[in-house]
Amino acid sequence: MNCTKCGADNKEDALFCKKCGTNLKDKENLISRMNNKINVLSVFTGLIISVLVLFVGAVFFAAIIKSGTFSLPLYLLVVLLIMAFLGSILTGLLGSKNVYEGYINGGFLSLVILVLTGFIAGIIFLAAMGLLSALSSAFGSGASSGAISSLNSTTTSATGGNILDGLIILVEFIVSIILIFIAGIIGGAFGYYIKYGIKKILA
């Protein structure tokens, strides 16, 4: 790490410049400080656990939806929360030296899960649109207009054709993202405390 005042080369974890004594940590912005705390290997390991949770959730998907215990959006939210929490526990356990790093690594894992979920949802949406386009080409414009009108009526009935319903869906979406981040942050801190407890027992 180079000092911003005198340019002297210092160790990455140095608090003050060895040449001029300038506080090096104050010069780092929030993103840089957080980036220094992220343990990529532990986040990747936590992501593996999260993917396993996703597969287990997919196995029980049909039975739980059929039972009527959860609606589809609520079930997806529960699965994502469990993915973020359990994956972050392992991330905090393996890659955090203190609870602050547990928060950061758990939150970063939640971000990765959300990005991957959005990416997969985008692929599914594009595949559905491609299928609709292929059907319209195969069966003519009449089938296409019928499918589109059916899709529009379904969308209208789902949203109630009401701006208020759209706002409610938007608020639920934002709250879901916040909850997934909170689950990751709590999981990361919990993983660190498990690690700390194990060290205390073995000491």
N, C-alpha and C positions, 0 to 999 in steps of 0.2 A: 504494500500500500504506500503510495507516494503522498507526502505531506503537501497540502494545498498551498501552504505558505512558503516553505523553503525548498520543496521538491525532493527532500531526502527520502530514501527508501526505508520503509519500516515493515515489521511483521504484520500479517493480516489481522491478528488479534490485539495489536498494540493500541493502547488508549491514548497515549501521548507521543508526539514526535520525539525521537531520541536526540535530534539535533537542536531543535528550537523550542520544544516543549508544548507545541500547539495541540489542543484537544482534537484528536482525529475523529472520534465518534460523533461529535457535534456536527461535523461537516458532512456526514453521511445523511442522505434523505431516508425517509421511511421505507421506500421500496428497496433500497440497498441494504438496510439493516435486516429487513425481513428475508431478503434473498440469501443473505449470509447464514440465516438460521434454518433454511429449508434443506432437509436431507433427502435427496432425490431417490436414493436406494430404498430408504424406509417407506417413502411415499409409494414407490412402485410395488413394494411388498404388500403394503396395505391395500393397494388397488387390486392385487390378485385376490385377496380375501373378499373384497367388495364384489368382484366378478363372480366368485363362488356363491356369494349370497344371492346375486342376481339369478344364477342358474337354479338355485334351490327355490327361489321365489317363482321362477317360471314353471317349475315342476308342479307346485301347488296352485298355480294361477287358475286353471280351469275349475278346480274343485271349490276354491274360495269364492270366485265370482259367481259360480252356479248356486252356491249356498245363500247368496244375497247378504252375507255379512259385511262386505265392502263393495262400494261402487268401484269401477275401474280406476278413475283418477285417485281416489283415496287409497286403493291398494297399491298403485304405483308410488304414491308418496310414502307409504309405510315401508315399502321395499327400499326406496332410495334413502330414507332415514336410517334404516338398519344397515344398509351398505356403508353409509358415511360414518356411522357410529362405530361399527365393528372394525372396519378398515382403519379408522383413525386410532383406535386403541392399539392396534399392532404398530402403526406408524409412530405413535408417541412412545410405545414401549421400546422400539428398536432405535429410534433416531433422535431422541430429545434428551438434552443435558439438564434442562430445567422446565418448569411448567410453561413458561413463555414460549419455548420452542415447541412444546406440545400443542399449544394453541395454534401456532403458525403452521406447523406441519399438518395438523388435523384440518385446519381451514383450507390449506392448499389442496389436500386430498379431496375435500368437498368440491372445490372449484373444478378439479380434474373430472370428477364424477359428473358434475353438471354439464361440462363441455362435451364429454363423451355421450351423455344422454341426449343433448341437443343435436349432436352430430348424427346419432342413430335415428332419432326422430325425423331429422331432415332427409336422410336416405329413404326411410319408409314413405315419407310424404312424396318425394320425387318418384319413387317406384310406383306408388298409387296413381300419380298423375300420368306417368308413362303408360301404365296399364289402361287407364281411361282413354288416353290418346290412341293406343293400339286398338281398343275396342271400337272407337269411333271410326277409325280407318277401315276396320274389318266389316263393320255393319252399316256404315254410311252415316250421314249427318243426322238422320232421324234418331238413331240410337244414341248418338252423342248428345243431341239436344235433350232427349229423354233422360239420359244419365245425369246431365248437368242440372236439369230442372229438379230431378229427384234429390240430387246433392244439395241444391239450394233450399228445397223444402225441409230437408233433414236439418240443415244448418239453422234455418229460421226457427224450426220447432225446438231445437236444442238450446238456442239462445233466447227464444221467446220473442225474437225480433225487437228486442228492447235494449236501449242504451244502458239502462240500469243493470240488466243481466250481464252485459258485456263488461261493465265496470266491476261487478262482483267477481266474474271470472278472472279479470286482471288482478284484483286484490288477492284472490286465492292463489294465483300463480306467484305473485311477489312474496306472499307469506310462506308459501312452500319452499321457495329458494332460501329465504332467511332461516327457516327451520332446518333445512339440510346443512347450511353453514354452521348453525348452532350445534347440531348433532356432531359434526366433524370436530369442531373446537372442543366440545365437552369430551368427546372420545379421545382426542389427542392428549388432553390434560389427564384424563383417567388412566391412559396408557403410561404416562410418566409416573403417576402416583403408584401404579402397580410396580413399575421398575424400582422406584424409590423404596417401596415396602419390601421388595425382594432383597434389595441391598441391605436394608436394616436387619432383616432376619438372618442373612448370611454373615453379617459383620460380627 
